[in-house]
């Protein structure tokens, strides 16, 4: 299936590894030109180089911490200088600190708010005027199944990620007439370094071997295994394409059926 992304310019956050990197690679395979970012410039540049070598598409890596107020606008400006346009934004950041209520200080809440919510607000402010110029755009936010079903020990994610869902739903009604569509993806457990780090932290707290906790966790998944990053990337690429023209303001769960929520 040709997704019609040839020549589109896509910004992907948190793309030096994990789900963000898989999305950047998938979009490049579909012919998009890639502007990816990571907090570490060297890692972003290496990821972009690998994508360009594998796909033959132009890719640039930028070092920006999206929790910093100036970073979203600077990233978009650097992308415009390099590529001259912006068509697609995949909003993706690292996860906030895990913890229960008593584990978290006020600074943890503020840092998570800047990382998860304000990075989206600032990026949207920067890209929407550019998308309006071309009367076309796609914004996809990669959040978490926690927007549907809270996850034990991830209070910051549970509390703040739904704000981005509400932002997307609200803006989706305002921007669709300009050809700009906004959607949210809610992934469950995937085979990424972040997921392994969370399992390791839970295992240490429970005093059980990591392998034992992982086996117990996976046994509860209908597929008996976590998702692979490229599986989520295929969904994101479709949502970024002209073929998803009537999907707007949606939150799509991609967790292999693990959650029990009806909505």
Helices and strands as residue ranges (DSSP letters): E 9-12, H 18-29, E 33-38, H 41-55, E 59-63, H 71-83, E 88-91, G 101-103, H 106-113, I 114-118, H 119-134, E 137-142, G 145-147, H 155-175, G 176-178, E 180-187, H 193-206, H 210-219, H 229-239, G 242-244, E 251-254
